[in-house]
Amino acid sequence: MTAHPPPAGGIAERTTDGLARYLAHCDEPTGYLDFARVGPPLHAAADARCAALRVMAGADPVGPLEEIREAACRSAAAVIGGDVEVTFAASTTAGLFGVAFGLAAPGTLLVPEGEFPANAVPWLRAAARGGPAVRRVPQDAGRITAGALRAALGPDVVGLTVSAVDYRTGWKAPLAELREVLGPDRLLIVDAIQGLGVTELDLDAADVVVAGGQKWLRSGWGAAILGVRPRAMELIAPDLGGWTGLADPYGGSIGTELGAPAGGADRLLMTNTDLEAIAGLRASLGLVAEAGTAELNGRLGQVVATLLDVLRHRGAEVLGDDWPARRRAGIVSFLLPGEAADATLARLSAHGVTAAVRDGRVRLSPHVSTTEETVRRLSDAL
């Protein structure tokens, strides 16, 4: 085993005004390192959700809440970047189901091995109902690479669906490289829930971006961003679109004809989305915009580097320890020599550290708000 010196770095105290305001809205228990599962909501998000409920008690609640929804669409579009139509689904899974059942093109949709179920089940369900067949792309230790994608391509392939960040390993997919391999005529569908807003992602390369707000965006459950580029919109039919996905749902009783679908991504909606949850998501997106994704990404990188120093000093086997920093997001997976992951997790829990076990390894997922005290508690537990 290679000996490492004690960790010498730390989390920098210097912040920009925007980052300082973001951090002022953060609150989680000391020792909390499980944001890849759920992120305790930002104060602003919790306050916005409560305020939206109070609006619901007013004489005319729909108008003000729809204005909040429209503002949230603009904020989400700015985070994704480029020309994109944004709507909100109830969850990442719901958004992906709408896309999967609407993609009627014959052929094969590529799904990486080991994908999180939310980004695999919709495509398998759609394939069973006549949608594109599903073929798996091999991953190397949780990494999807341009080389693996190139080897899996064939004339039948209509697109790739992939997580921007692997939920087990923290590998940040090289979306721009994947886009180049796919070429302009295939779709790149991205599940961005593991990092949107706090991790720099090549989302310009994506045709579809879906991300729930309950993890890194810290806005709670109930609303997920669904962003679709205009070119992709032409290829995705509103097969799961409900009455809220119609251009004129009140234009008359629905008989044998459905009527024209709504414009933009709204046509993919099965039903109304929780406007209170969207209000919370809008508040979180506002703080992200104020701090800047680049600044949040840099801060998160400092936190991850500090955790890596602790793990190395303790002799841990870190998955992807040699990966470049640009390919690592806010997730670190490891094993201690001679100790099962569940045993390590129990020891962490006994010391007040909240983590998870995924794929046989302990998974740590800090946030930009993770403190030196949390790092010390982790170090003591190990």
C-alpha positions as CSV (number, residue, x, y, z in Angstrom):
1,M,0.0,0.0,0.0
2,T,1.3,3.5,-0.9
3,A,1.8,5.7,2.1
4,H,0.3,9.2,1.8
5,P,1.0,12.2,4.1
6,P,-1.8,13.6,6.2
7,P,-4.2,15.8,4.3
8,A,-2.8,19.3,4.1
9,G,-5.4,21.1,2.0
10,G,-8.8,22.3,3.0
11,I,-11.9,24.1,1.8
12,A,-11.1,27.7,1.0
13,E,-13.0,30.3,3.0
14,R,-12.8,33.0,0.3
15,T,-16.0,33.3,-1.6
16,T,-17.6,35.6,-4.1
17,D,-20.7,37.6,-3.1
18,G,-22.9,35.3,-5.1
19,L,-21.4,32.1,-3.6
20,A,-21.7,33.6,-0.1
21,R,-25.4,34.3,-0.6
22,Y,-25.8,30.7,-1.9
23,L,-24.0,29.3,1.1
24,A,-26.2,31.4,3.4
25,H,-29.2,29.4,2.1
26,C,-27.6,26.0,2.8
27,D,-28.3,24.0,5.9
28,E,-27.7,20.3,6.5
29,P,-26.6,18.2,9.4
30,T,-22.9,18.0,10.1
31,G,-21.6,14.8,8.6
32,Y,-24.1,14.8,5.7
33,L,-22.4,13.4,2.6
34,D,-25.4,11.9,0.7
35,F,-26.5,14.6,-1.8
36,A,-26.5,12.0,-4.6
37,R,-29.5,10.5,-2.9
38,V,-31.3,13.7,-1.7
39,G,-30.2,17.3,-1.0
40,P,-31.7,19.1,2.0
41,P,-33.7,22.0,0.4
42,L,-32.1,25.4,0.3
43,H,-33.8,27.9,2.6
44,A,-34.9,30.0,-0.4
45,A,-36.5,26.9,-2.0
46,A,-38.4,26.0,1.2
47,D,-39.5,29.5,1.6
48,A,-40.7,29.8,-2.0
49,R,-42.7,26.5,-1.7
50,C,-44.4,27.8,1.4
51,A,-45.1,31.2,-0.2
52,A,-46.7,29.4,-3.2
53,L,-49.0,27.5,-0.9
54,R,-50.1,30.8,0.6
55,V,-50.8,32.1,-2.9
56,M,-53.0,29.1,-3.4
57,A,-55.2,30.4,-0.6
58,G,-55.8,33.6,-2.5
59,A,-58.7,34.6,-4.6
60,D,-57.0,34.1,-7.9
61,P,-54.0,31.8,-7.3
62,V,-53.4,30.3,-10.8
63,G,-52.2,33.5,-12.5
64,P,-49.3,34.3,-10.1
65,L,-48.2,30.7,-10.0
66,E,-48.1,30.5,-13.8
67,E,-45.9,33.6,-13.8
68,I,-43.6,31.8,-11.4
69,R,-43.6,28.8,-13.7
70,E,-42.7,30.9,-16.8
71,A,-39.9,32.5,-14.9
72,A,-38.6,29.1,-13.8
73,C,-38.7,28.0,-17.5
74,R,-36.4,30.9,-18.4
75,S,-34.1,30.2,-15.5
76,A,-33.8,26.5,-16.4
77,A,-33.2,27.4,-20.1
78,A,-30.4,29.7,-19.0
79,V,-28.7,26.9,-16.9
80,I,-29.0,24.5,-19.8
81,G,-27.8,27.0,-22.4
82,G,-28.5,27.5,-26.1
83,D,-31.8,27.2,-27.9
84,V,-34.0,25.0,-25.8
85,E,-37.7,24.6,-25.0
86,V,-38.3,23.9,-21.2
87,T,-41.2,22.5,-19.4
88,F,-41.5,20.7,-16.0
89,A,-42.3,17.0,-15.4
90,A,-43.2,15.5,-12.1
91,S,-39.8,13.8,-11.9
92,T,-36.8,12.7,-13.9
93,T,-38.5,9.4,-14.6
94,A,-41.7,11.0,-15.8
95,G,-39.8,13.3,-18.2
96,L,-37.8,10.4,-19.6
97,F,-41.0,8.3,-20.1
98,G,-42.5,11.1,-22.1
99,V,-39.5,11.2,-24.4
100,A,-39.1,7.4,-24.6
101,F,-42.7,6.8,-25.6
102,G,-42.7,9.7,-28.0
103,L,-39.5,8.6,-29.9
104,A,-41.2,6.6,-32.7
105,A,-38.2,6.3,-35.0
106,P,-37.4,2.7,-35.9
107,G,-34.0,1.4,-34.8
108,T,-32.0,1.1,-31.7
109,L,-31.5,3.4,-28.7
110,L,-28.2,2.9,-26.8
111,V,-28.2,2.7,-23.0
112,P,-24.9,2.4,-21.0
113,E,-24.5,-0.7,-18.8
114,G,-25.2,0.1,-15.2
115,E,-27.3,3.1,-15.9
116,F,-29.5,4.3,-13.0
117,P,-32.9,2.6,-13.4
118,A,-34.7,6.0,-14.1
119,N,-32.7,6.2,-17.3
120,A,-33.1,2.6,-18.4
121,V,-36.7,1.5,-17.4
122,P,-38.5,4.0,-19.7
123,W,-36.6,2.9,-22.7
124,L,-37.2,-0.8,-22.0
125,R,-40.9,-0.2,-21.4
126,A,-41.1,1.8,-24.7
127,A,-39.2,-0.9,-26.6
128,A,-41.7,-3.5,-25.3
129,R,-44.5,-1.3,-26.9
130,G,-42.9,-0.9,-30.3
131,G,-40.4,1.9,-29.6
132,P,-36.7,1.7,-30.5
133,A,-34.9,-1.5,-29.4
134,V,-32.5,-1.1,-26.5
135,R,-28.8,-2.1,-26.8
136,R,-26.3,-1.7,-23.9
137,V,-23.0,0.1,-24.2
138,P,-20.2,-1.4,-22.1
139,Q,-18.7,0.8,-19.4
140,D,-15.2,0.7,-18.0
141,A,-15.5,1.0,-14.2
142,G,-18.6,3.2,-14.4
143,R,-17.2,5.3,-17.3
144,I,-18.9,5.9,-20.6
145,T,-16.3,6.8,-23.2
146,A,-16.2,7.9,-26.8
147,G,-14.4,4.8,-27.7
148,A,-17.0,2.5,-26.2
149,L,-19.8,4.4,-27.9
150,R,-18.0,4.3,-31.3
151,A,-17.7,0.5,-31.0
152,A,-21.4,0.2,-30.3
153,L,-22.6,2.3,-33.2
154,G,-24.3,0.9,-36.2
155,P,-26.6,2.2,-38.9
156,D,-29.6,1.2,-36.8
157,V,-28.7,3.5,-33.9
158,V,-31.0,6.5,-33.5
159,G,-29.5,7.9,-30.3
160,L,-27.9,7.5,-26.9
161,T,-29.3,8.1,-23.5
162,V,-26.8,8.7,-20.7
163,S,-26.3,10.1,-17.3
164,A,-24.2,13.3,-17.3
165,V,-22.7,12.0,-14.0
166,D,-22.6,8.4,-13.0
167,Y,-24.5,7.9,-9.8
168,R,-22.0,5.2,-8.5
169,T,-18.7,6.7,-9.4
170,G,-19.0,10.4,-10.1
171,W,-17.6,10.0,-13.6
172,K,-18.6,13.1,-15.6
173,A,-19.5,11.9,-19.1
174,P,-17.6,13.6,-21.9
175,L,-20.8,14.8,-23.6
176,A,-19.1,16.8,-26.3
177,E,-17.0,13.8,-27.3
178,L,-20.1,11.6,-27.3
179,R,-21.9,14.1,-29.4
180,E,-19.1,14.1,-32.0
181,V,-19.1,10.3,-32.2
182,L,-22.9,10.2,-32.6
183,G,-22.9,12.8,-35.3
184,P,-25.6,15.4,-36.1
185,D,-28.4,12.9,-37.0
186,R,-28.7,10.9,-33.8
187,L,-30.2,12.1,-30.5
188,L,-28.2,12.6,-27.3
189,I,-30.5,12.4,-24.3
190,V,-29.0,13.3,-21.0
191,D,-30.2,12.6,-17.4
192,A,-28.5,15.5,-15.6
193,I,-29.9,15.0,-12.1
194,Q,-26.5,14.2,-10.6
195,G,-25.0,17.6,-10.9
196,L,-27.0,20.1,-12.9
197,G,-26.4,23.6,-11.6
198,V,-23.3,22.8,-9.4
199,T,-21.2,20.9,-11.9
200,E,-20.0,22.2,-15.3
201,L,-21.5,19.9,-17.9
202,D,-21.3,20.0,-21.7
203,L,-25.0,20.4,-22.1
204,D,-24.7,22.3,-25.4
205,A,-24.1,18.8,-26.9
206,A,-27.4,17.4,-25.6
207,D,-30.7,17.3,-27.5
208,V,-32.8,16.5,-24.4
209,V,-31.9,17.3,-20.8
210,V,-33.9,16.0,-17.9
211,A,-33.1,16.7,-14.2
212,G,-35.2,16.5,-11.0
213,G,-34.6,19.2,-8.3
214,Q,-34.4,17.0,-5.2
215,K,-30.6,16.3,-5.3
216,W,-28.0,18.9,-6.2
217,L,-30.4,21.7,-7.0
218,R,-31.8,21.3,-3.5
219,S,-35.4,22.3,-4.2
220,G,-37.2,19.2,-3.0
221,W,-39.3,16.6,-4.8
222,G,-42.2,17.2,-7.3
223,A,-40.6,19.0,-10.2
224,A,-38.0,18.1,-12.8
225,I,-36.6,20.2,-15.7
226,L,-37.4,18.8,-19.1
227,G,-35.4,20.7,-21.8
228,V,-35.8,19.8,-25.5
229,R,-33.9,21.3,-28.5
230,P,-36.1,22.3,-31.5
231,R,-34.5,19.5,-33.7
232,A,-35.3,16.9,-31.1
233,M,-38.9,18.2,-30.8
234,E,-39.5,17.3,-34.4
235,L,-38.6,13.6,-33.6
236,I,-40.6,13.2,-30.3
237,A,-44.4,12.8,-30.6
238,P,-46.6,13.6,-27.6
239,D,-47.7,9.9,-27.2
240,L,-48.0,10.2,-23.4
241,G,-49.3,13.8,-23.6
242,G,-52.4,14.4,-21.5
243,W,-55.0,17.1,-21.7
244,T,-52.5,19.6,-20.4
245,G,-50.4,18.9,-23.5
246,L,-53.1,20.1,-25.9
247,A,-53.0,23.5,-27.5
248,D,-56.6,24.2,-26.6
249,P,-57.8,21.7,-24.0
250,Y,-60.9,23.7,-23.3
251,G,-61.9,24.1,-27.0
252,G,-64.6,21.5,-26.8
253,S,-65.3,18.0,-25.6
254,I,-62.7,15.4,-26.6
255,G,-64.3,12.9,-29.0
256,T,-62.5,10.7,-31.5
257,E,-59.9,13.4,-32.2
258,L,-57.5,14.7,-29.7
259,G,-56.9,18.2,-31.2
260,A,-53.6,19.9,-31.8
261,P,-50.8,19.5,-29.3
262,A,-49.4,22.4,-27.4
263,G,-46.4,24.2,-28.7
264,G,-42.9,23.4,-27.4
265,A,-42.1,20.9,-24.8
266,D,-45.4,21.3,-23.0
267,R,-46.9,18.9,-25.5
268,L,-45.1,16.0,-23.7
269,L,-46.8,16.7,-20.3
270,M,-49.1,14.0,-19.0
271,T,-50.8,16.3,-16.5
272,N,-50.2,19.5,-14.5
273,T,-47.0,19.7,-12.6
274,D,-46.8,20.8,-8.9
275,L,-46.6,24.6,-9.1
276,E,-45.4,24.8,-5.5
277,A,-42.5,22.5,-6.4
278,I,-41.7,24.6,-9.4
279,A,-41.7,27.7,-7.2
280,G,-39.0,26.0,-5.1
281,L,-37.0,25.0,-8.1
282,R,-37.1,28.5,-9.5
283,A,-35.7,29.8,-6.2
284,S,-32.9,27.3,-6.3
285,L,-32.1,28.1,-10.0
286,G,-32.0,31.8,-9.1
287,L,-29.3,31.2,-6.5
288,V,-27.4,29.0,-8.9
289,A,-27.5,31.8,-11.5
290,E,-26.3,34.4,-9.0
291,A,-23.4,32.3,-7.8
292,G,-22.6,30.9,-11.2
293,T,-22.2,27.3,-12.1
294,A,-18.4,27.8,-12.7
295,E,-18.0,29.1,-9.2
296,L,-20.1,26.4,-7.6
297,N,-18.2,23.8,-9.6
298,G,-14.9,25.2,-8.4
299,R,-16.0,25.1,-4.8
300,L,-17.3,21.6,-5.1
301,G,-14.0,20.5,-6.6
302,Q,-12.2,21.8,-3.5
303,V,-14.5,19.8,-1.3
304,V,-14.0,16.6,-3.3
305,A,-10.2,17.2,-3.4
306,T,-10.2,17.5,0.4
307,L,-12.2,14.3,0.8
308,L,-9.8,12.5,-1.5
309,D,-6.9,13.6,0.6
310,V,-8.5,12.1,3.7
311,L,-9.3,8.8,1.9
312,R,-5.8,8.5,0.5
313,H,-4.2,9.2,4.0
314,R,-6.4,6.4,5.4
315,G,-5.2,4.0,2.7
316,A,-8.6,3.7,0.9
317,E,-9.0,2.3,-2.5
318,V,-10.7,5.1,-4.4
319,L,-12.5,4.3,-7.6
320,G,-11.0,6.4,-10.4
321,D,-8.4,8.0,-8.1
322,D,-6.3,8.7,-11.3
323,W,-9.2,10.3,-13.2
324,P,-8.5,14.0,-14.2
325,A,-10.4,16.5,-12.1
326,R,-12.4,17.7,-15.1
327,R,-14.0,14.2,-15.4
328,R,-15.0,14.0,-11.7
329,A,-18.2,15.5,-10.3
330,G,-19.3,15.5,-6.6
331,I,-19.3,11.7,-6.0
332,V,-16.5,9.7,-4.6
333,S,-16.6,5.9,-4.1
334,F,-14.1,3.9,-2.1
335,L,-13.3,0.8,-0.1
336,L,-11.1,0.4,2.9
337,P,-8.6,-2.5,2.8
338,G,-10.0,-5.7,4.3
339,E,-13.4,-4.1,5.2
340,A,-16.7,-4.6,3.5
341,A,-18.5,-1.5,2.3
342,D,-21.5,-2.2,4.6
343,A,-19.2,-2.4,7.6
344,T,-17.5,0.9,6.7
345,L,-21.0,2.5,6.2
346,A,-22.0,1.3,9.7
347,R,-18.9,2.8,11.2
348,L,-19.5,6.1,9.4
349,S,-23.1,6.1,10.7
350,A,-21.9,5.5,14.2
351,H,-19.8,8.7,14.0
352,G,-22.6,10.8,12.6
353,V,-21.6,10.6,8.9
354,T,-24.4,10.0,6.4
355,A,-23.3,8.2,3.2
356,A,-24.5,5.3,1.0
357,V,-23.3,2.1,-0.5
358,R,-23.7,1.7,-4.2
359,D,-22.3,-1.1,-6.4
360,G,-20.4,-2.6,-3.5
361,R,-18.5,0.6,-2.5
362,V,-19.1,3.4,-0.1
363,R,-20.3,6.5,-1.8
364,L,-19.7,10.0,-0.5
365,S,-21.4,12.9,-2.2
366,P,-20.7,16.3,-0.6
367,H,-22.0,19.6,-1.7
368,V,-20.5,23.1,-2.0
369,S,-21.8,23.7,1.5
370,T,-19.9,20.8,3.1
371,T,-17.8,22.1,6.0
372,E,-14.4,21.4,7.5
373,E,-16.2,19.9,10.5
374,T,-17.9,17.3,8.3
375,V,-14.5,16.5,6.8
376,R,-13.0,16.1,10.3
377,R,-15.9,13.8,11.3
378,L,-15.3,11.6,8.3
379,S,-11.6,11.5,9.0
380,D,-12.2,10.5,12.7
381,A,-14.7,7.8,11.6
382,L,-12.1,6.2,9.3
